[in-house]
């Protein structure tokens, strides 16, 4: 081929790439690299007088920038420095003798940008970018965009891998012919179970580490190395150094069976991505069946009378739970000191908190670690999270799509004269379970409508709900064999101060791993009232004449309906969601009736 024709072909190819937006590399450009979101959110005390942080980029990452120049390093500091207090270094491995060093001073607090005296030309090999700061009292950290390997200088002057919730306030600038598209697949929900012919609930996040805005992604689903299907998601508009999200709406499995699935970002803006190794999820074992047994979802709330923020959270949660027919609640009085309703088992469950922080209001949903699905909701390395109606709705919807793995059948025998209660709990395995030998049965007696006048954050009295009165099993359950089937009987006598009309039995089966709170998920749950609830519409109507004013409030003291006369009262009652209510008839509240909706 002659040189003139070859030149014309290259020019035509360049024009076509511009026209169709499939350029692999941008013209001379700059790009920020690093884990931090350009954020200063935390000042962490330094032990030993020297602060230090280092970022590690492996060869797969750096190969995309081969030939580009590393020109600047940006460091967040808590104080100004003098006398060359900061040493910037570059090396190929942490702890290895640096091939580049430079001493600098910070002229201001917070972010300082340092231009390297000699730019480093990227050769595509592993690279560590770091700094050491003498005489520092605090090291600066911020919110993380991505999770590359990261190191921190410990009190003995040795490098240790950082595993905290933040990222060092350390960034670098590259200049040169940058890859136009470079995305990283972030936290992604890949379901463990699927129904044949039904769209799987796959959603997740990605980070744009390239120089161009990401407008579309094409994602493909693989069973091993076999591509099953793909889907293009458009209208994303995610700028460089920003995080975006996606939700897939077409991917499904058409046959019963067990598969090992991975999701991959196959194309960015209909073009190639510079680094493909970070475009894949980890392999997920997925079981596909025609149908499953519906699970019950266990909500465990943590709050106490000393928690000022708890009443508002409880009110919001109570407002959304009436529509959650498969929800079972237990309200532990722990997490923020203790109170008159605390039992020892509830305190033991503070193990689900991170070791450095307990708080309320907090909650567990099926004791399940769902950080991959909801990284923005889970702030810690355990299944605990802030209790809110928004968080509950999101997690409940996802849990409703997971099947029951075992059955939990619950029957009771109540003797009112002796106040004795017999309880039988039985069940068996429904689906294959990874660790059947570590399953435990938990059984609680809970009580509703416990009135308190000492609740912090409540303007008046407060009704506590789903309070554990007694655990009939040890704090960490009683071991059961679900493979062979289990059957347990319990006898208990209720204390005189407990109101059996407001009590129920809650039982659930969960995994237990004493070394890992993220490996204790609930497989299924059940509940049963000690006394069956009946409607009180007749008695309410009889106590209200055509002229009587009436008001209905929930157990949190909020007014849900008001009016006048028996006809309107009955109509309002019939419209109530399931739950317990206080009905006041007449101005002086001559009669208070607790009713349970017939929908319960």
C-alpha angles and dihedrals in degrees: 000000000000121000094245093055092044090053091049091051092050091049092048091049091051091050092050092050090053093046094049099036096239101123111146095204134030124225119261104323143151126241133188116224128189141087099265124093090225085271138142105196106140138036109203121196115251119228116207101020096270124093120199141169134176135185122211122210116184125220092262090061097041095046089075089062098045108152095015121122126242100217109162142031120201119203132182115220134179096217141023115263138211140191096036094301094163122068115194114198142181124202140156095238135018112265092018119122106272118245089208131038133170131172120218141161130232110238093194142017122265116019121017123178118211123195110214114241088222116027115225116234109219112236098184096255129121112293136197118196114190151141140214120208121198122216096012122156095188137027119213122236134173144180115305125237096183136008109236117157110284135185136204131199110245128212091270092055094253126126117249128182110259115232102168128124095258137052130238113266090245127124137162136207125227124194130193140059098346127196106257095214124039117148131167123211108233134187108342133182110229109176120232091211133043137180119225113263093004122118111252119234099245119160137143152139137273135191123225106223096164132088098251132070113259111232100165142016129197111209126192131197119220133195099203103312094335115103109222103181144331137216132196118220115197141180093051101137096187113168124216115287091019133112124237135184137218137193121198121219108180110044115113142148119239102196138050114255147093119279141178106227134189130182121217136188097231101178139010118210084348089298137096125284121233096227117033098174092079094047096082134084120223115267113278123200106225126191115206121197137162091242143354139203110261113248129222114233119227117216115192113189124195118206140126140199089259093059111100094190095050102081093057092048091048092050091052093047093046088055094059102035098075089076093049100088094174097049123114119189136205119178112207116199096218140086096077106049116294137274143190091293097052120118125192094249092058090055090049089058090065080089085085089067122084110269092247102048139040121176146154147265090043136144147195122212109206086329084274128155104227099162091125091057098039111021092159092058100045109068097174141053092254134067093261119110141166113285113241139138091243093053092045094051093051095048096040091054090053094045091052087066093056114084129232110265095195137017122247111196115185130190130170138198114202123195108191096190095057094026087229123147128199117201129191121190122183139159150138143221117283103179136017111287124203096217109022093159093065099054121125135193118225123194125185137177109218133185132206132204097038104165120214132182094189102064112134113228094026119111091212137355120336132211115220117211136205092007114176108238096176140358111221091194129050117278090265096040136247119288115250135184106227092174092066093030126255135234125182131179125202131186121197137166115219119232114247093244093057115095108222091196088069098039135099141174118244120194130175141166118226139167116252125207111170091200098051128041088192090065099060103087123162116246098194141330142204138195135197132185115234089223119030112246120238134189119263098197094119096054092045092052092048091053094053125071126198090267102043119110115223139188133194120206131178123235091269089062097251119140111240099172141359135180146121133277136021096273095057091042092055091047091051092048092052090053094055122114116238114286142079124300140181115229117201117194120194130005094285096046094242093182133024116198124186109211133186115213114244086233090069 
